[in-house]
Amino acid sequence: MTSQQTPRQYWMSIMAKSAASELLSLSDTEAAQQDFEVIRAPEIGLTQVRGRMGGTGSQFNLGDMTITRCVVLSAQGFYGYGYVAGRDKRHAERAAQLDAILQDEACFDRVMTHVITPLTKKLEQQQDNHTKEVAQTKVNFFTLVRGED
Amino acid sequence: MYVAVKGGETAITNAHKLLEKKRRGDLSIKALSVAQIQEQLALAVARVMTEGGIYDPQLAALAIKQSAGDLVEAIFLLRAYRTTLNRFYVSNPIDTGTMHVERRISATFKDVPGGQMLGATFDYTHRLLDFTLLADGRTPEQVSSKLCPEQDSHTQKTSDSMTRVLQMLERENLIVTEEDNHQPPVDITQDPPTYPCNRSARLQALVRGDEGFLLALGYSTQRGYGRNHPFAGEIRIGWVDVSLTPDELGFAVDIGQIQVSECEMINGFSKLNDDNDSNADEIKFTRGYGLAFGDNERKTLSMALVDRALQADQYDEERSSPAQQEEFILAHCDNVEAAGFVSHLKLPHYVDFQSELELLRRLQAAQHTTQGDS
C-alpha cells in the first residue's frame, strides 16, 4: 500500500492489476461461501485515457481503453465495486465480490491473508524480476576525443 | 461523384469467402493464434492500438489476424469496434514520471539520475537476417537477473529515482515549462477540430495519425523544411497505472496498467510570443511531445517533431514548410479517413465517368469542326 492509498483503494488496485486467472484461483472458495445480489451485471465499455503535454503540463486525450465494471451487494449488506482494464467479465465480478467481502470486518483479515497479500507479493516479484532484467541494459557511453586539431 | 449501384450480391459473397480462404493461407500450415500475434508481433499490436484509438492488446491482435497483417485495415477494424462501446469514464491523467521503465534513454546528457537503460531495442543491432529464427524452435537466451559488477545496486530502484531530464533544464530556466492550464482537453472524436485548433486537439490527432505520414513530416523538418533543431531529451517506454474516479465512489481507483512510449524532444531556443505567459521574454529551449500506446518509439519521435513544428506561431516562425501547416497535417494524417477516400475510387463510378466521356467527345467534336472550318 502506498502512503496516499486508503486500504480500499489498495485492495481494489491489487485486484485490478493482477492477472484474472490468479485472482480467480485464489478466491474461488471465498466467493463461493457468500451470496451476492448483482446490482450491475458485468459490462464492457471504454474509458478515455488522458496524458499530459510534456508529461507534466495540460491534459490531452491519448485514446480509449477497454474496461469492465460490475457492482454487487453482499448478504451482509456491503456494496462491492469492480473496475478492471480489459474485457474479462469474471475478473470484474470477482473484484466486486471481494470488494464487498473485504469491507466486512469479520472477513477482512482472512481475505487479506489468503488473497490480497499473495497477489501483492506476486506483483512485486514480477516487478522486481523485470527491473533486474532492465538493469542489465544500463549503459554508460563514453565520449571520445575527436582526431582533428 | 459516386452514384449508387445495386446487384453483385453473389459475386460479393464469393469474394468474401475467397478472402477468408486467402487469409488462412495453406491449410497444411498451422493457423496463427491471436495469443501468438499478441505476444510475438507486439510492435504491430502497439501501432494498431495507438492509431486505432483503443488500448486492448487482444483486440488489436485479433484485428491483425483478421486483416491478414494489413495494419491500416486492422486500425479500421478497431475504430469500427470502438463505436460499438459506451464510454463509461475518463481517466485521471497518467503520470509518466512514475513509470516502471523498460527503456529510458537521453541523447542530451550522458549521466542522468537513475541512469540510461537501453531495454529491448533494435538500436545497435546489425540488421542482419537471423537465419536461426528461420530454423525455428530457438528459445531466447535468458537475461540473468544477477547484476554485473559494473552495475550499482541502486539501479534496481528505477522509477523512484528517475527525474525527468527536461525538468533539470526547467530548474535552470533554460527550457520553456509545460504549464497546466486546468482546462478540459478537446476531444476530436466528439467534436471535429476547427482550425486553428489548440494543442490538446493537435496532440490527440497526432496520436491517432498515421505513423508513416508523421515520420515523413518529422524527417522533412530535419532536412530543413521547418527546421527546429531537435534533440531527443528523453525517451521512456514502460508501464503506468491508469486510475479513474467514478461518481458512485468519489475516490480514485486503479483499473490496471498500460504500456506507453513517451518522447520529450528538446528543440532549438527561441523567444515565446505571448505576453500572458511566464515563459515569455526570455530566450529558452523549446519542446515537442510524443506519447503513444505500447512499444511505439518511432511514432513518438515523429509526433514530437511535428508537435514542435506546429507551434510555429508561438515563436513567431514563418509557416513556410509542410510540417508547419496545421490544417494540412491534421486533416490528412488519419489513415482511416485517408484510406477510405482513396479507396472509394475503386467503387463503380460508371455514371460519373460516362458524363466525363461524353463531355470529352463533345469537346473533341467541336474542336474538329472548328479546325475543319478554318
Interface residues (C-beta under 8 A of the other chain):
Chain A: T6 R8 Q9 M12 S13 A16 K17 I44 G45 L46 T47 Q48 V49 R50 G51 R52 M53 G54 G55 T56 G57 S58 Q59 F60 N61 L62 G63 D64 M65 T66 I67 R69 V71 Y81 Y83 V84 A85 G86 R87 Q127 D128 N129 H130 T131 K132 E133 V134 A135 Q136 T137 K138 V139 N140 F141 T143
Chain B: M49 T50 G53 I54 Y55 D56 Q58 L59 R82 L85 N86 R87 F88 Y89 V90 S91 N92 P93 I94 D95 T96 G97 H100 V101 E102 R103 I105 K110 G115 Q116 M117 L118 G119 A120 V143 S144 S145 L147 C148 E150 Q151 T155 Q156 K157 T158 R164 L166 Q167 T177 E178 E179 D180 N181 H182 Q183 P184 P185 V186 D187 I188 T189 R199 S200 A201 L203 Q204 V207 R208 D241 V242 L244 P246 E248 L249 F251 A252 V253 D254 I255 G256 Q257 I258 V260 E262 E264 R287 Y289 L291 A292 F293
